[in-house]
């Protein structure tokens, strides 16, 4: 494909706005769609997204709109809405009849209802349109402020991946091209589940040693399942796998880590939900990850424990007892 000069960003939240700013800093023409008219007005009139990125004012022109057809007729689209809305948003884009370039999936998750990776969902909703994946260790606030960040951008062809990287690269944002779409997605989805577990360990005040051990054993699960599903090992140990896992498992900036933190403080998932709390993406992916592991005959005890905390209100103490009571094995065994 040729050079990408115009980018449409679908999603006016923190991550969508941050990526829109990134594309603008790279010199691309950017059109940003937000569902909320107040967000559009805020970006247009004040050059802020005060609801999602408070305290940040930007100079870049993001051409904000609440009309989806305005952002569909571009060289490439970044879809930056929650993972569980991916199918409906792709359907809405299809209805515009204007999608012509690659659509880059920027949410990290697995469709809960079908257990399908988001690229598979896209192949069903937008057949014939090339998918891309953007994933890696990145917090929206850091990216919006122009702090140094590196991510993986994957596509089916190296040429498309490189073109997408060139359209996003700036002195503060370094994208690395990949053709491993499957592996790039697996890392992003599973690290959310594992971040909930790490947050719970911190919330229970079990110490840095326990947090580090859980992160390492969590990566072992991510790596086992990813390899069984056909991911490349280099992808899983790269930015979208290990890199994103380390970041998300160590910072309260992560919604998944923060959700786990509350579980570790003694709250049950049902209590957080009934109090109006919003489920973190890892909560949707946990049970799906367990089912995928069962399909490939892989044991994922940490993911399974998180799923039980979400679905069955397993307490943090019972969860820890379950993990610590597992049979002793060699570190390299697949469990």
Residue frames relative to the residue before (quaternion, step in Angstrom):
aa qw qx qy qz dx dy dz
X 1.0000 0.0000 0.0000 0.0000 0.00 0.00 0.00
X 0.5515 -0.6293 0.4377 0.3289 3.57 -1.22 0.43
X 0.7415 -0.3797 0.2922 0.4698 3.52 -1.31 -0.19
X 0.3508 -0.7128 0.5715 0.2056 3.55 -1.10 0.78
X 0.0708 -0.8340 0.5471 -0.0087 3.55 -0.51 1.20
X 0.7745 0.2215 -0.1351 0.5769 3.59 1.17 -0.51
X 0.0833 -0.8003 0.5938 -0.0036 3.56 -0.94 0.96
X 0.1810 -0.7559 0.6198 0.1082 3.52 -0.99 0.91
X 0.1566 -0.7798 0.6016 0.0731 3.57 -0.85 0.97
X 0.1562 -0.7923 0.5874 0.0526 3.55 -0.66 1.16
X 0.7000 0.3810 -0.3170 0.5141 3.55 -0.33 1.29
X 0.1206 -0.8427 0.5241 0.0249 3.56 -0.42 1.23
X 0.3778 0.7127 -0.5014 0.3129 3.58 1.12 0.62
X 0.7837 -0.3222 0.2242 0.4814 3.56 -1.26 -0.30
X 0.7136 0.4520 -0.2708 0.4617 3.60 0.79 -0.99
X 0.6350 0.5299 -0.3301 0.4549 3.58 1.00 -0.76
X 0.6705 0.4844 -0.2978 0.4765 3.56 0.92 -0.88
X 0.6376 0.5318 -0.3249 0.4528 3.58 0.99 -0.82
X 0.6860 0.4631 -0.2879 0.4818 3.60 0.94 -0.83
X 0.5963 0.5426 -0.3618 0.4681 3.58 1.10 -0.58
X 0.6418 0.5039 -0.3132 0.4858 3.59 0.99 -0.81
X 0.6284 0.5435 -0.3285 0.4492 3.58 1.00 -0.82
X 0.6748 0.4866 -0.2932 0.4711 3.59 0.89 -0.94
X 0.6459 0.5153 -0.3207 0.4631 3.59 1.01 -0.78
X 0.6509 0.5121 -0.3125 0.4652 3.59 0.99 -0.79
X 0.6523 0.5036 -0.3062 0.4767 3.57 1.20 -0.54
X 0.5985 -0.5990 0.3465 0.4035 3.58 1.27 -0.07
X 0.5006 0.6523 -0.4325 0.3700 3.60 1.22 0.10
X 0.4571 -0.6057 0.5607 0.3315 3.54 -1.25 0.47
X 0.1054 -0.8370 0.5370 0.0018 3.57 -0.64 1.11
X 0.0587 -0.7492 0.6589 0.0334 3.52 -1.08 0.88
X 0.1356 -0.8188 0.5575 0.0204 3.57 -0.71 1.13
X 0.1726 -0.7835 0.5913 0.0819 3.55 -0.76 1.10
X 0.0040 0.7642 -0.6448 0.0166 3.53 -1.01 0.94
X 0.5036 -0.6670 0.4621 0.2967 3.56 -0.99 0.85
X 0.7123 0.4634 -0.2368 0.4709 3.56 1.05 -0.87
X 0.4057 -0.7313 0.4888 0.2481 3.65 -0.56 1.09
X 0.6116 0.5531 -0.3583 0.4377 3.61 1.08 -0.64
X 0.6288 0.5166 -0.3344 0.4752 3.59 1.06 -0.70
X 0.6286 0.5277 -0.3277 0.4680 3.58 0.99 -0.82
X 0.6708 0.4992 -0.2927 0.4639 3.56 0.91 -0.94
X 0.6340 0.5408 -0.3188 0.4516 3.58 1.00 -0.84
X 0.6737 0.4842 -0.2911 0.4763 3.58 0.93 -0.91
X 0.6839 0.5016 -0.2905 0.4431 3.59 0.91 -0.89
X 0.7883 0.3795 -0.1792 0.4500 3.55 0.76 -1.07
X 0.8087 0.2673 -0.1172 0.5108 3.58 0.98 -0.82
X 0.3226 -0.7552 0.4938 0.2859 3.59 1.32 -0.22
X 0.5725 0.5179 -0.4028 0.4917 3.50 0.94 1.06
X 0.1613 -0.6959 0.6746 0.1859 3.52 -1.38 0.22
X 0.1225 -0.8739 0.4672 0.0554 3.52 0.55 1.26
X 0.6052 0.5636 -0.3658 0.4270 3.60 1.14 -0.48
X 0.8133 0.2748 -0.1170 0.4993 3.58 0.88 -0.92
X 0.7786 0.1734 -0.1063 0.5936 3.60 1.16 -0.52
X 0.0459 -0.8458 0.5312 0.0175 3.60 0.59 1.10
X 0.8071 0.3029 -0.2257 0.4538 3.53 -1.10 0.78
X 0.6612 0.4771 -0.3115 0.4879 3.60 1.25 0.01
X 0.0529 -0.7677 0.6386 0.0036 3.56 -0.81 1.08
X 0.1196 -0.8231 0.5541 0.0344 3.59 -0.87 0.91
X 0.4505 -0.6914 0.5099 0.2430 3.54 -1.26 0.56
X 0.5708 0.6396 -0.3725 0.3555 3.57 1.18 -0.57
X 0.3882 -0.6996 0.5544 0.2292 3.57 -1.14 0.71
X 0.1281 -0.8456 0.5172 0.0332 3.57 -0.41 1.22
X 0.3060 -0.7853 0.4977 0.2048 3.63 1.27 0.00
X 0.0596 0.8478 -0.5209 0.0799 3.55 0.76 1.11
X 0.0396 0.7895 -0.6089 0.0664 3.57 -1.10 0.80
X 0.2962 -0.7298 0.5747 0.2223 3.57 -1.25 0.37
X 0.5588 0.5611 -0.3942 0.4664 3.58 1.29 0.39
X 0.3981 -0.7665 0.4491 0.2287 3.57 -0.37 1.24
X 0.6256 0.5583 -0.3515 0.4163 3.60 1.01 -0.70
X 0.5790 0.6018 -0.3725 0.4046 3.60 1.18 -0.44
X 0.7602 0.3674 -0.2007 0.4969 3.60 1.11 -0.61
X 0.5423 0.6553 -0.3899 0.3528 3.61 1.24 -0.06
X 0.7190 0.4381 -0.2453 0.4805 3.60 1.01 -0.78
X 0.4028 0.6867 -0.4882 0.3576 3.56 0.51 1.25
X 0.6676 -0.5029 0.3625 0.4123 3.57 -1.30 0.12
X 0.7930 -0.0377 0.0424 0.6066 3.60 1.11 -0.66
X 0.2298 -0.7634 0.5917 0.1196 3.55 -1.15 0.70
X 0.1933 -0.7265 0.6461 0.1319 3.55 -1.10 0.81
X 0.1691 -0.7836 0.5919 0.0835 3.59 -0.57 1.16
X 0.0288 0.8363 -0.5370 0.1070 3.55 -0.28 1.33
X 0.3974 0.6650 -0.5191 0.3612 3.55 0.84 1.07
X 0.6968 -0.4866 0.2965 0.4356 3.65 -1.15 0.43
X 0.6450 -0.5734 0.3517 0.3626 3.55 -1.10 0.80
X 0.7030 0.4820 -0.2836 0.4393 3.59 0.92 -0.86
X 0.6626 0.4543 -0.3166 0.5043 3.62 1.26 -0.03
X 0.3766 0.7741 -0.4590 0.2197 3.59 1.28 -0.06
X 0.6691 0.5114 -0.3178 0.4357 3.59 0.82 -0.92
X 0.6908 0.4736 -0.2936 0.4607 3.59 0.83 -0.92
X 0.6602 0.5008 -0.3197 0.4595 3.60 0.99 -0.75
X 0.6281 0.5145 -0.3376 0.4762 3.60 1.03 -0.70
X 0.6278 0.5304 -0.3282 0.4657 3.57 1.07 -0.74
X 0.6536 0.5039 -0.3098 0.4722 3.57 1.01 -0.80
X 0.6345 0.5126 -0.3310 0.4744 3.59 1.00 -0.73
X 0.6301 0.5415 -0.3330 0.4460 3.57 0.98 -0.83
X 0.6506 0.5410 -0.3141 0.4305 3.58 0.98 -0.84
X 0.5885 0.5703 -0.3864 0.4233 3.61 1.12 -0.46
X 0.3048 -0.7854 0.4861 0.2323 3.59 1.17 -0.56
X 0.6238 0.5881 -0.3142 0.4078 3.58 1.26 0.21
X 0.5015 0.6761 -0.4287 0.3280 3.61 1.22 -0.24
X 0.0285 0.8251 -0.5611 0.0602 3.58 -0.71 1.09
X 0.7331 0.3984 -0.2322 0.4999 3.57 1.09 -0.61
X 0.7081 -0.4169 0.3191 0.4722 3.59 -1.22 -0.08
X 0.2479 -0.7256 0.6206 0.1639 3.54 -1.24 0.59
X 0.2029 -0.8008 0.5585 0.0754 3.56 -0.58 1.21
X 0.2734 -0.7704 0.5604 0.1329 3.57 -0.65 1.17
X 0.1180 -0.8434 0.5240 0.0091 3.57 -0.52 1.21
X 0.5448 0.5774 -0.4156 0.4440 3.61 1.26 0.02
X 0.2904 -0.7504 0.5726 0.1571 3.57 -1.17 0.62
X 0.5086 0.6336 -0.4503 0.3703 3.54 -0.31 1.23
X 0.3669 -0.6713 0.5946 0.2474 3.51 -1.42 -0.05
X 0.5113 -0.6431 0.4574 0.3403 3.60 -0.91 0.82
X 0.4176 -0.7571 0.4482 0.2270 3.55 -0.53 1.20
X 0.6897 0.5141 -0.2987 0.4131 3.59 0.87 -0.90
X 0.7930 0.3025 -0.1418 0.5095 3.60 1.04 -0.74
X 0.3778 -0.7261 0.4865 0.3057 3.58 1.19 -0.50
X 0.5080 0.6693 -0.4036 0.3620 3.58 1.25 0.29
X 0.5057 -0.5981 0.5222 0.3376 3.54 -1.20 0.60
X 0.6264 -0.5962 0.3523 0.3579 3.55 -1.10 0.68
X 0.5974 0.5553 -0.3728 0.4425 3.60 1.10 -0.55
X 0.6226 0.5175 -0.3348 0.4822 3.60 1.11 -0.64
X 0.6118 0.5366 -0.3389 0.4721 3.56 1.02 -0.78
X 0.6692 0.5043 -0.3017 0.4547 3.57 0.93 -0.88
X 0.6339 0.5330 -0.3407 0.4450 3.60 0.98 -0.76
X 0.6658 0.4884 -0.2950 0.4808 3.58 1.18 -0.55
X 0.7477 0.4137 -0.2152 0.4727 3.57 0.98 -0.83
X 0.7904 0.1366 -0.0656 0.5936 3.58 1.09 -0.69
X 0.0245 -0.8311 0.5556 0.0026 3.61 0.56 1.08
X 0.7680 0.3448 -0.2629 0.4713 3.54 -1.00 0.86
X 0.6443 0.4664 -0.3250 0.5116 3.59 1.26 -0.23
X 0.4366 -0.7250 0.4668 0.2565 3.57 -0.76 1.04
X 0.3058 -0.7611 0.5401 0.1884 3.61 -0.82 0.93
X 0.0856 -0.7485 0.6513 0.0911 3.52 -1.30 0.44
X 0.2139 -0.7551 0.6048 0.1353 3.57 -1.27 0.36
X 0.0704 -0.7587 0.6456 0.0504 3.57 -1.00 0.85
X 0.2041 0.7766 -0.5651 0.1893 3.56 -0.63 1.13
X 0.3639 0.7251 -0.5355 0.2349 3.56 -1.18 0.50
X 0.6825 -0.4946 0.3422 0.4152 3.59 -1.28 0.10
X 0.3378 0.7465 -0.4889 0.2993 3.56 -0.05 1.27
X 0.1445 -0.7522 0.6377 0.0821 3.54 -0.91 0.97
X 0.5785 -0.6347 0.3875 0.3352 3.56 -0.90 0.95
X 0.6548 0.5269 -0.3242 0.4341 3.59 0.88 -0.89
X 0.6456 0.5160 -0.3159 0.4660 3.59 0.99 -0.84
X 0.6745 0.4947 -0.2946 0.4621 3.58 0.89 -0.96
X 0.6581 0.5169 -0.3131 0.4491 3.59 0.91 -0.87
X 0.6970 0.4593 -0.2677 0.4812 3.58 1.05 -0.73
X 0.5118 -0.6749 0.4053 0.3438 3.59 1.25 -0.05
X 0.3651 0.7118 -0.5165 0.3053 3.58 1.12 0.60
X 0.6257 -0.5845 0.3512 0.3788 3.63 -1.03 0.72
X 0.0605 0.7906 -0.6004 0.1041 3.56 -0.87 1.04
X 0.0790 -0.7706 0.6300 0.0554 3.57 -1.14 0.70
X 0.0315 -0.8016 0.5963 -0.0303 3.58 -0.96 0.92
X 0.4282 -0.6394 0.5615 0.3044 3.53 -1.39 0.07
X 0.0792 -0.7548 0.6493 0.0492 3.56 -1.05 0.85
X 0.0660 -0.8311 0.5518 -0.0206 3.57 -0.45 1.24
X 0.0432 0.7610 -0.6468 0.0261 3.54 -1.22 0.64
X 0.6546 -0.5189 0.3620 0.4137 3.57 -1.22 0.23
X 0.7683 0.2465 -0.1455 0.5725 3.58 1.10 -0.65
X 0.5565 -0.6153 0.4491 0.3318 3.54 -1.11 0.77
X 0.6179 0.5629 -0.3456 0.4266 3.57 1.05 -0.72
X 0.6711 0.4805 -0.2974 0.4799 3.58 0.93 -0.89
X 0.6387 0.5307 -0.3309 0.4482 3.57 0.93 -0.87
X 0.6742 0.4898 -0.2961 0.4668 3.58 0.93 -0.88
X 0.6365 0.5257 -0.3321 0.4564 3.60 0.99 -0.78
X 0.6447 0.5096 -0.3162 0.4740 3.56 1.02 -0.81
X 0.6351 0.5274 -0.3282 0.4592 3.59 0.98 -0.82
X 0.6648 0.5134 -0.3056 0.4483 3.57 0.92 -0.89
X 0.6735 0.5011 -0.2958 0.4558 3.59 1.10 -0.67
X 0.7360 0.3997 -0.2168 0.5014 3.60 1.26 -0.29
X 0.5567 0.6580 -0.3798 0.3360 3.58 1.19 -0.46
X 0.1071 0.7489 -0.6487 0.0828 3.52 -1.09 0.88
X 0.7168 -0.4448 0.2924 0.4503 3.63 -1.20 0.17
X 0.7589 0.3593 -0.2029 0.5038 3.61 1.13 -0.54
X 0.7408 0.3323 -0.1996 0.5486 3.61 1.25 -0.05
X 0.0557 -0.8280 0.5564 -0.0416 3.55 -0.43 1.30
X 0.0691 -0.8030 0.5910 0.0349 3.64 -0.38 1.16
X 0.2112 -0.7578 0.6066 0.1146 3.57 -1.07 0.81
X 0.3981 -0.7466 0.4895 0.2109 3.58 -0.81 1.03
X 0.0129 0.7794 -0.6254 0.0344 3.55 -1.16 0.73
X 0.2618 -0.7350 0.5918 0.2024 3.57 -1.24 0.39
X 0.5319 0.6115 -0.4084 0.4199 3.59 1.27 0.28
X 0.1287 -0.8270 0.5455 0.0441 3.57 0.30 1.27
X 0.6526 0.5329 -0.3207 0.4327 3.57 0.91 -0.89
X 0.7039 0.4732 -0.2741 0.4532 3.59 0.75 -1.01
X 0.6302 0.5412 -0.3345 0.4451 3.57 1.02 -0.78
X 0.6718 0.4877 -0.2979 0.4712 3.58 1.05 -0.72
X 0.6449 0.5459 -0.3345 0.4175 3.58 0.91 -0.88
X 0.6463 0.5271 -0.3238 0.4467 3.57 0.92 -0.88
X 0.6893 0.4978 -0.2816 0.4447 3.55 0.87 -0.98
X 0.6849 0.4905 -0.2899 0.4541 3.58 1.00 -0.80
X 0.7313 0.4460 -0.2601 0.4456 3.59 0.78 -0.99
X 0.6033 0.5630 -0.3865 0.4119 3.60 1.00 -0.61
X 0.5868 0.5703 -0.3771 0.4337 3.62 1.11 -0.53
X 0.6446 0.5118 -0.3142 0.4732 3.57 1.01 -0.84
X 0.6957 0.4840 -0.2711 0.4563 3.56 0.87 -0.98
X 0.6028 0.5593 -0.3570 0.4431 3.58 1.13 -0.59
X 0.5923 0.5483 -0.3650 0.4641 3.59 1.10 -0.61
X 0.6497 0.5127 -0.3145 0.4649 3.57 0.96 -0.86
X 0.6760 0.4853 -0.3030 0.4644 3.60 0.89 -0.87
X 0.6211 0.5347 -0.3392 0.4617 3.57 1.03 -0.72
X 0.6419 0.5263 -0.3203 0.4564 3.57 1.02 -0.80
X 0.6308 0.5282 -0.3267 0.4652 3.60 1.04 -0.77
X 0.6684 0.4780 -0.2978 0.4858 3.58 0.97 -0.85
X 0.6469 0.5281 -0.3192 0.4480 3.59 0.96 -0.83
X 0.6826 0.4592 -0.2702 0.5002 3.56 1.15 -0.66
X 0.3779 -0.7647 0.4415 0.2784 3.57 1.39 0.00
X 0.2789 0.7922 -0.4920 0.2292 3.56 0.87 0.99
X 0.6211 -0.6089 0.3204 0.3752 3.58 1.25 0.11
X 0.6527 -0.5474 0.3769 0.3637 3.53 -1.32 0.47
X 0.6072 0.5663 -0.3638 0.4222 3.59 1.06 -0.67
X 0.6659 0.4895 -0.2996 0.4767 3.57 0.93 -0.89
X 0.6343 0.5338 -0.3288 0.4523 3.58 1.01 -0.79
X 0.6681 0.4944 -0.2958 0.4709 3.57 0.94 -0.89
X 0.6497 0.5183 -0.3177 0.4564 3.58 0.96 -0.84
X 0.6672 0.4995 -0.3041 0.4614 3.56 0.93 -0.88
X 0.6230 0.5344 -0.3382 0.4604 3.60 1.03 -0.75
X 0.6733 0.4973 -0.2936 0.4617 3.57 0.93 -0.91
X 0.6884 0.4550 -0.2890 0.4854 3.58 0.90 -0.88
X 0.5965 0.5541 -0.3528 0.4612 3.57 1.15 -0.56
X 0.6471 0.5027 -0.3238 0.4730 3.55 0.99 -0.78
X 0.5945 0.5579 -0.3668 0.4481 3.58 1.07 -0.64
X 0.6462 0.5021 -0.3172 0.4793 3.60 1.02 -0.77
X 0.6450 0.5256 -0.3131 0.4580 3.56 0.91 -0.95
X 0.6805 0.4995 -0.2853 0.4538 3.55 0.91 -0.96
X 0.6522 0.5229 -0.3180 0.4473 3.60 0.91 -0.89
X 0.7048 0.4524 -0.2750 0.4722 3.56 0.79 -0.99
X 0.6416 0.5364 -0.3305 0.4375 3.57 0.95 -0.83
X 0.6731 0.4875 -0.2954 0.4711 3.57 0.90 -0.91
X 0.6445 0.5242 -0.3224 0.4536 3.59 1.00 -0.78
X 0.7001 0.4578 -0.2623 0.4811 3.58 1.12 -0.66
X 0.6338 -0.5771 0.3178 0.4053 3.58 1.28 -0.07
X 0.4061 0.7078 -0.4840 0.3160 3.60 1.20 0.31
X 0.4860 -0.6322 0.5133 0.3172 3.55 -1.26 0.42
X 0.5502 -0.6424 0.4242 0.3237 3.57 -0.93 0.89
X 0.6312 0.5473 -0.3353 0.4354 3.60 1.03 -0.78
X 0.6285 0.5263 -0.3372 0.4629 3.57 1.10 -0.65
X 0.6871 0.5003 -0.2879 0.4413 3.57 0.88 -0.95
X 0.7117 0.3993 -0.2607 0.5158 3.60 1.10 -0.58
X 0.5913 0.6016 -0.3487 0.4084 3.58 1.30 0.00
X 0.8337 -0.2556 0.1735 0.4578 3.52 -1.32 -0.40
X 0.7389 0.4327 -0.2419 0.4564 3.58 0.85 -0.96
X 0.6930 0.4203 -0.2749 0.5172 3.59 1.26 -0.18
X 0.8182 0.2269 -0.1070 0.5174 3.53 -0.08 -1.32
X 0.6414 0.5466 -0.3360 0.4206 3.60 0.92 -0.85
X 0.6990 0.4535 -0.2677 0.4838 3.56 0.85 -0.98
X 0.6125 0.5621 -0.3433 0.4371 3.58 1.07 -0.74
X 0.6648 0.5102 -0.3069 0.4512 3.58 0.86 -0.96
X 0.6643 0.5022 -0.3081 0.4600 3.59 0.93 -0.88
X 0.7355 0.4561 -0.2488 0.4349 3.55 0.70 -1.11
X 0.6893 0.4772 -0.2800 0.4677 3.59 1.12 -0.59
X 0.7466 0.4107 -0.2110 0.4790 3.59 1.21 0.05
X 0.7581 0.3670 -0.1990 0.5010 3.61 1.18 0.04
X 0.4435 -0.6928 0.5080 0.2554 3.55 -1.00 0.86
X 0.4678 0.6431 -0.4586 0.3967 3.60 1.25 0.05
X 0.6160 0.5357 -0.3335 0.4716 3.57 1.24 -0.48
X 0.4482 -0.6873 0.5021 0.2732 3.59 -0.83 0.97
X 0.6414 0.5257 -0.3300 0.4510 3.57 1.04 -0.73
X 0.6445 0.5048 -0.3125 0.4818 3.58 0.96 -0.87
X 0.6699 0.5066 -0.3005 0.4520 3.59 0.92 -0.90
X 0.6146 0.5306 -0.3385 0.4756 3.57 1.09 -0.72
X 0.6623 0.4953 -0.2942 0.4790 3.57 0.96 -0.87
X 0.5874 0.5879 -0.3551 0.4281 3.56 1.08 -0.74
X 0.6700 0.4897 -0.2921 0.4753 3.56 0.96 -0.88
X 0.6180 0.5278 -0.3428 0.4712 3.58 1.05 -0.72
X 0.6661 0.5108 -0.2916 0.4587 3.55 1.01 -0.84
X 0.6378 0.5190 -0.3187 0.4715 3.57 1.19 -0.51
X 0.6752 -0.5318 0.2778 0.4290 3.57 1.29 0.02
X 0.5261 0.6194 -0.4253 0.3984 3.57 1.25 -0.07
X 0.3618 -0.6919 0.5758 0.2424 3.56 -1.19 0.58
X 0.6304 -0.5541 0.3774 0.3913 3.56 -1.13 0.61
X 0.6491 0.5241 -0.3239 0.4461 3.60 0.95 -0.83
X 0.6270 0.5303 -0.3353 0.4618 3.59 1.09 -0.68
X 0.6612 0.5040 -0.3072 0.4631 3.58 0.94 -0.85
X 0.6650 0.4983 -0.2998 0.4686 3.55 1.02 -0.82
X 0.6804 0.4902 -0.2932 0.4590 3.59 0.89 -0.90
X 0.6542 0.4971 -0.3114 0.4774 3.58 1.19 -0.49
X 0.6384 -0.5520 0.3217 0.4293 3.57 1.26 0.18
X 0.4302 0.7110 -0.4589 0.3143 3.56 1.26 0.15
X 0.3786 -0.7167 0.5435 0.2182 3.55 -1.11 0.73
X 0.4667 -0.6835 0.4839 0.2843 3.56 -0.85 0.96
X 0.4143 -0.6718 0.5540 0.2647 3.56 -1.03 0.83
X 0.6651 -0.5390 0.3356 0.3931 3.57 -1.17 0.60
X 0.6251 0.5629 -0.3386 0.4216 3.58 1.03 -0.74
X 0.5954 0.5687 -0.3639 0.4356 3.58 1.14 -0.51
X 0.6480 0.4916 -0.3123 0.4907 3.58 1.12 -0.64
X 0.7296 0.4698 -0.2388 0.4360 3.59 0.99 -0.86
X 0.5200 0.6916 -0.4123 0.2850 3.61 1.12 -0.54
X 0.7207 0.4305 -0.2634 0.4754 3.59 0.68 -1.04
X 0.6153 0.5403 -0.3453 0.4585 3.58 1.09 -0.70
X 0.6361 0.5268 -0.3281 0.4585 3.58 0.99 -0.81
X 0.6376 0.5225 -0.3259 0.4629 3.57 1.00 -0.80
X 0.6622 0.5022 -0.3073 0.4636 3.59 0.94 -0.85
X 0.6277 0.5167 -0.3341 0.4769 3.59 1.03 -0.73
X 0.6468 0.5193 -0.3174 0.4596 3.57 1.00 -0.84
X 0.6367 0.5206 -0.3245 0.4672 3.58 0.99 -0.80
X 0.6300 0.5450 -0.3278 0.4456 3.57 1.01 -0.82
X 0.7616 0.3450 -0.1791 0.5185 3.56 1.02 -0.84
X 0.4467 -0.7250 0.4236 0.3088 3.57 1.33 0.28
X 0.4331 0.6559 -0.4724 0.3988 3.54 0.95 1.03
X 0.3226 -0.7350 0.5597 0.2061 3.58 -0.99 0.79
X 0.0070 -0.7843 0.6193 -0.0347 3.56 -0.91 0.99
X 0.1093 -0.8632 0.4880 0.0690 3.62 0.52 1.14
X 0.6467 0.5068 -0.3443 0.4543 3.62 0.98 -0.68
X 0.6530 0.4947 -0.3119 0.4811 3.59 0.91 -0.87
X 0.6437 0.5254 -0.3203 0.4550 3.58 0.99 -0.82
X 0.6547 0.5093 -0.3111 0.4640 3.57 0.99 -0.81
X 0.6339 0.5125 -0.3293 0.4765 3.58 0.99 -0.79
X 0.6352 0.5309 -0.3316 0.4525 3.59 0.95 -0.84
X 0.6656 0.4903 -0.3014 0.4752 3.59 0.99 -0.80
X 0.6150 0.5291 -0.3513 0.4673 3.60 1.08 -0.61
X 0.6877 0.4665 -0.2785 0.4815 3.58 1.03 -0.78
X 0.7783 0.3931 -0.1905 0.4511 3.57 0.74 -1.10
X 0.8103 0.2790 -0.1035 0.5048 3.57 0.98 -0.86
X 0.4253 -0.7205 0.4466 0.3171 3.60 1.28 0.09
X 0.1568 0.7778 -0.5790 0.1876 3.57 0.95 0.90
X 0.4021 -0.7340 0.4910 0.2420 3.60 -0.74 1.00
X 0.6513 -0.5242 0.3703 0.4049 3.57 -1.21 0.42
X 0.6690 0.4954 -0.3192 0.4529 3.61 0.91 -0.80
X 0.6546 0.4864 -0.3138 0.4863 3.60 0.99 -0.76
X 0.6164 0.5450 -0.3414 0.4543 3.56 1.08 -0.70
X 0.6697 0.4913 -0.2953 0.4722 3.57 0.92 -0.88
X 0.6384 0.5222 -0.3275 0.4609 3.58 0.98 -0.81
X 0.6268 0.5462 -0.3276 0.4489 3.58 1.04 -0.79
X 0.7011 0.4644 -0.2700 0.4689 3.57 0.89 -0.95
X 0.7074 0.4731 -0.2784 0.4452 3.59 0.87 -0.90
X 0.6812 0.4954 -0.2850 0.4574 3.59 1.18 -0.49
X 0.4115 0.7136 -0.4791 0.3032 3.58 1.24 0.06
X 0.6118 -0.5725 0.3889 0.3830 3.61 -1.08 0.64
X 0.5233 -0.6368 0.4687 0.3177 3.57 -1.09 0.74
X 0.0433 0.7870 -0.6125 0.0606 3.54 -1.01 0.89
X 0.6047 -0.5117 0.4469 0.4157 3.54 -1.31 0.17
X 0.6064 -0.5990 0.3747 0.3648 3.58 -1.04 0.73
X 0.7061 0.4706 -0.2614 0.4601 3.58 1.06 -0.70
X 0.4893 0.6434 -0.4555 0.3730 3.61 1.21 0.02
X 0.5299 -0.6781 0.4251 0.2806 3.56 -1.13 0.71
X 0.6364 0.4624 -0.3934 0.4759 3.58 0.50 1.22
